[in-house]
Amino acid sequence: MNQNNCNWPGRIPDDPAHDLIAAYLTLDIQKSPAWADELAQKIDEVQSGKLASWERTGNAYCLCVYPQHVEIETNYAEEPVDIMRIPLTTFAEAARAWQAMIHQRSSGD
C-alpha cells in the first residue's frame, strides 16, 4: 500500500493536507490492524471528550489529536517546518477508511 492507494470519500488529489494524511497513514500506521484500531479508538475518545488530546510518535511523523483538529509534524525534517492543522473530521474519515481497507485485506475479502 502506498500513498496513491490511500483514498477516502472526499479525498482531494494533490491537496497538501490530504497528501499529508495519506503519507501519515501509509508510513506510520502501515498495514497494521492493531495500529489502525488504536488510532480509530483514540480519535473516538478525543471526539467524545474522554481524552482532551492524544499524541503518537511514529516512524516518520508525530501526530497530535485535538477535539477540532489534528497536527501532523514531520519527524525527519532537517529544518523547522510549519505544522499543518487538519480538521479532525477530515482526518477521522481518512483514518476510518484506512482501517476498513486494512481489515478487508487482512480477512482476505
MIBA-844386 format. One line per field, with one value per residue: residue number from 0; residue in three letters; y, z, x of N, C-alpha, C, CB in turn. Coordinates in steps of 0.1 Angstrom, whole numbers, plus 2048, in hexadecimal, padded with zeros to 3 digits. Each point is the difference from the previous one (the first is absolute). Glycine has a CB too. Example, Ala and Ser with C-alpha at 12.3 -4.5 7.8 and 13.67 -1.06 7.14 Angstrom:
gudo 0/1
nufi ALA/SER
nyy 7C7/817
nzz 84E/7ED
nxx 884/80F
cayy 80C/80B
cazz 800/800
caxx 7F7/809
cyy 80C/80B
czz 800/808
cxx 809/7F8
cbyy 7F4/7FA
cbzz 80C/7EA
cbxx 7ED/80C
END
This chain:
gudo 0/1/2/3/4/5/6/7/8/9/10/11/12/13/14/15/16/17/18/19/20/21/22/23/24/25/26/27/28/29/30/31/32/33/34/35/36/37/38/39/40/41/42/43/44/45/46/47/48/49/50/51/52/53/54/55/56/57/58/59/60/61/62/63/64/65/66/67/68/69/70/71/72/73/74/75/76/77/78/79/80/81/82/83/84/85/86/87/88/89/90/91/92/93/94/95/96/97/98/99/100/101/102/103/104/105/106/107/108
nufi MET/ASN/GLN/ASN/ASN/CYS/ASN/TRP/PRO/GLY/ARG/ILE/PRO/ASP/ASP/PRO/ALA/HIS/ASP/LEU/ILE/ALA/ALA/TYR/LEU/THR/LEU/ASP/ILE/GLN/LYS/SER/PRO/ALA/TRP/ALA/ASP/GLU/LEU/ALA/GLN/LYS/ILE/ASP/GLU/VAL/GLN/SER/GLY/LYS/LEU/ALA/SER/TRP/GLU/ARG/THR/GLY/ASN/ALA/TYR/CYS/LEU/CYS/VAL/TYR/PRO/GLN/HIS/VAL/GLU/ILE/GLU/THR/ASN/TYR/ALA/GLU/GLU/PRO/VAL/ASP/ILE/MET/ARG/ILE/PRO/LEU/THR/THR/PHE/ALA/GLU/ALA/ALA/ARG/ALA/TRP/GLN/ALA/MET/ILE/HIS/GLN/ARG/SER/SER/GLY/ASP
nyy 7F4/815/817/7EF/7F0/81E/7FE/80E/804/819/7F3/821/7E9/813/802/809/7EF/7E7/7FD/7FE/7E9/7F0/803/7F5/7E6/7F7/804/7F5/7E7/7EF/7F0/80B/7F1/80F/81C/800/7FC/818/813/7F9/804/81E/80A/7F7/811/81C/7FD/7FD/81B/7E3/816/820/7EF/7E3/808/7E8/808/7F1/7FA/81F/80D/809/7F5/81C/7ED/821/7F6/809/7EB/7E4/814/7EC/80A/7F3/7EB/80F/823/7FF/815/801/7F0/818/7EA/7FA/80D/7E4/80F/7EB/7FD/7FA/7EB/7EF/7FA/7F4/7ED/7F1/7FA/7F1/7ED/7F5/7F8/7EE/7EF/7FA/7F4/7EE/7F1/7F9/81B
nzz 800/7EB/80C/7EA/818/80E/7F1/818/7EF/7F3/7EE/7F7/7EB/812/821/80A/80F/7ED/801/820/7FF/7ED/814/819/7F2/7F5/81A/818/7F8/7EE/7F8/822/7FB/817/7F1/7F8/81E/80B/7EB/809/81F/7FC/7EE/818/815/7F0/7FA/81F/80A/803/7FB/80A/7E7/7F6/7FE/7EA/803/7E3/7F9/7FF/81B/81D/7FA/813/7FF/806/805/7E4/7F5/7FE/807/7E6/812/7E4/81A/7E9/804/7FB/80A/81C/7EC/807/818/7E3/818/7F1/809/819/7E4/7F0/814/801/7E1/802/818/7F2/7E5/810/80E/7E6/7F3/819/800/7E0/803/819/7F1/7E4/7F9
nxx 808/810/7F3/7F0/7EF/7F6/7DF/7F1/7E6/813/81A/803/813/814/7F3/820/7E9/801/81F/7FE/7EB/813/819/7F0/7F8/81C/811/7EE/7EC/815/7EB/7FA/7E0/811/800/7E1/7F8/811/7F3/7E3/807/80A/7E7/7ED/810/7FE/7E1/7FA/811/813/817/7FE/80C/804/820/801/821/7F8/819/7FB/7F4/806/7DF/7FC/7E3/7F8/7E2/80A/817/80D/818/809/81C/80E/808/811/7FC/821/7EB/7EF/7EB/7EC/7F9/7EF/7EB/7F5/7E2/808/7EF/81B/80A/7E5/800/81D/7FA/7E8/80F/817/7EC/7F4/81C/809/7E6/802/81D/7FA/7E7/813/7EB
cayy 80C/80D/80B/800/7F7/805/808/800/809/80E/802/809/7FE/80C/809/7FE/7FA/7F2/7F9/7FE/7F5/7F3/7FD/7FC/7F3/7F6/7FF/7FE/7F6/7F5/7F6/7FA/802/805/80E/807/7FF/80A/80E/803/801/80C/80A/800/805/80F/806/7FE/807/7F7/805/80E/7FF/7F4/802/7F3/802/7F4/7FF/80C/80C/802/803/805/800/809/7FF/807/7FE/7F9/806/7F6/806/7F7/7FD/7FF/80C/806/80E/801/801/804/7F5/801/7FD/7FA/7FD/7F3/7F8/7FC/7F6/7F5/7F9/7F9/7F5/7F5/7F9/7F8/7F4/7F7/7FA/7F7/7F4/7F8/7F8/7F5/7F5/7F9/803
cazz 800/800/802/7F5/804/80C/7FC/809/7FA/802/7FD/7F5/7FB/7FF/80B/809/80C/7FC/7FD/80D/807/7F9/803/80D/801/7F9/806/80E/803/7F7/7FE/80E/805/80E/800/7FB/80A/80B/7FB/800/80E/806/7FA/806/80E/800/7FB/80A/80C/809/801/7FC/7F4/7FF/7F7/7FC/7F8/7F7/7F8/7F8/804/80D/7FE/80C/7FD/809/7FD/7F3/7F6/802/7FB/7FB/7FF/7FB/80A/7FA/7F9/804/804/806/7F6/805/804/7F9/807/7F7/808/805/7F9/7F4/804/805/7F4/7F9/808/800/7F3/800/80A/7F9/7F5/806/805/7F5/7FA/809/801/7F3/7F8
caxx 7F8/807/7F7/7F6/7F5/7F9/7F5/7F5/7F6/804/80F/803/80E/809/7FD/80B/7FC/7FC/80D/807/7F9/803/80D/800/7FA/808/80D/800/7F7/804/7F6/7FD/7F2/801/803/7F4/7F5/803/7FD/7F2/7FB/804/7F8/7F2/802/802/7F3/7F6/804/806/80D/802/808/808/80C/806/80C/802/80D/803/7F8/7FA/7F2/7F9/7F1/7F9/7F2/7FC/80A/80C/80D/809/80E/80A/80B/80D/803/80D/7FD/7F2/7F5/7F3/7F7/7F3/7F4/7F6/7F4/7FF/7F7/807/80A/7F9/7FA/80B/805/7F6/801/80D/7FD/7F7/808/80A/7F9/7FB/80B/805/7F7/801/7F4
cyy 80C/80C/801/7F7/805/80A/7FF/80A/80E/803/809/7FE/80D/80B/7FE/7F9/7F2/7F7/7FD/7F5/7F2/7FC/7FA/7F1/7F5/7FE/7FC/7F5/7F3/7F6/7FA/802/805/80F/808/800/80A/80E/803/801/80D/80C/801/806/80F/807/800/808/7F7/804/80F/801/7F3/802/7F2/804/7F4/800/80D/80C/7FF/805/805/802/809/800/806/7FD/7F6/808/7F5/807/7F6/7FE/802/80D/806/80E/800/802/804/7F3/802/7FC/7FB/7FD/7F1/7F7/7FB/7F4/7F3/7F8/7F8/7F5/7F4/7F9/7F7/7F4/7F6/7F8/7F6/7F3/7F8/7F8/7F5/7F4/7F8/802/808
czz 800/801/7F5/803/80C/7FC/80A/7F9/803/7FE/7F4/7FC/800/80A/80A/80D/7FD/7FD/80D/807/7FA/804/80E/802/7FA/807/80F/805/7F9/7FF/80D/804/80F/800/7FB/80A/80C/7FB/800/80E/806/7FA/806/80F/801/7FC/80B/80D/80B/802/7FB/7F3/800/7F7/7FD/7F7/7F9/7F9/7F9/805/80F/7FE/80E/7FC/80B/7FC/7F2/7F4/804/7FB/7FD/7FE/7FB/80B/7FA/7F9/806/805/806/7F4/807/803/7F9/80A/7F6/809/804/7F8/7F3/803/804/7F4/7F9/809/801/7F3/7FF/809/7F8/7F5/806/805/7F4/7FA/809/802/7F2/7F7/7F4
cxx 809/7F6/7F6/7F4/7F8/7F5/7F5/7F6/804/80E/802/80F/808/7FD/80B/7FC/7FC/80D/807/7F9/804/80E/801/7FA/809/80E/800/7F6/802/7F4/7FC/7F2/801/802/7F4/7F5/803/7FE/7F2/7FA/804/7F9/7F2/801/802/7F3/7F5/803/806/80F/800/808/808/80B/806/80C/803/80D/804/7F9/7FC/7F2/7FB/7F2/7FA/7F1/7FC/80A/80B/80C/809/80D/80A/80B/80E/804/80D/7FE/7F2/7F6/7F3/7F8/7F3/7F5/7F5/7F4/7FF/7F6/806/809/7F9/7FA/80B/805/7F6/7FF/80C/7FE/7F8/808/809/7F8/7FA/80B/805/7F6/7FE/7F4/803
cbyy 7F4/7F5/80C/806/7ED/7FD/7FC/7FB/7EF/802/7E9/811/7EC/7FB/801/814/816/809/80B/817/810/806/812/818/80B/806/811/818/813/803/7FB/804/7ED/7E9/7FB/7F9/7E8/7F0/7FE/7F4/7E7/7F6/7FD/7EB/7E9/7FD/7F9/7EA/810/7ED/7E8/808/81A/7F2/817/7F3/810/7FF/7E8/7F2/802/804/7EF/80C/7E9/80F/801/811/818/7E9/815/7F1/810/808/7F0/7E8/805/7F2/809/80A/7EE/816/7FC/7FC/811/7F5/813/809/80E/817/812/80C/812/815/812/80D/814/815/80F/80F/815/813/80D/812/815/812/80D/7EF/800
cbzz 80C/7F3/80A/7F0/7F7/80E/7E8/815/803/80F/80B/809/7F2/7E9/7FB/7F7/809/7F8/7EA/801/805/7ED/7F1/807/800/7EB/7F0/802/805/807/7E9/806/7F1/807/7FD/7E9/7F9/809/7F2/7EA/802/805/7EA/7F2/806/7FB/7E9/7F7/7FB/7FA/7FC/818/7FF/805/80A/801/810/7FD/7FC/7ED/7E9/80B/7ED/809/7F5/803/818/80E/7F8/7FF/80E/7F5/812/7E8/80A/7FD/7FC/7F0/7ED/816/7F2/7F3/816/7E9/812/7F1/7F4/817/809/7F6/807/815/7FD/7F5/80E/810/7F5/7FD/814/805/7F2/807/815/7FB/7F4/80C/812/80B/814
cbxx 7ED/813/813/813/80E/815/806/80D/7EE/7EE/805/7EF/7F8/804/7E7/80B/7F8/7EA/802/807/7ED/7F1/809/7FD/7E9/7F5/808/808/7EF/818/809/818/7F8/809/819/806/7FC/811/814/7FE/802/817/80D/7FA/809/819/806/7FB/7EE/7F0/80A/7FE/802/7EC/804/7EB/809/7E8/7FB/802/7F7/817/7FD/814/800/815/7FC/7F5/7FB/7F3/7FD/7EE/7FA/7FB/7F0/7FD/7E8/80C/80F/80A/80B/801/80C/80B/805/812/7F4/806/7ED/7FE/810/7FB/7EF/807/80C/7F3/7F4/80E/801/7EC/7FE/80F/7FA/7EF/806/80C/7F4/80D/7F3
END
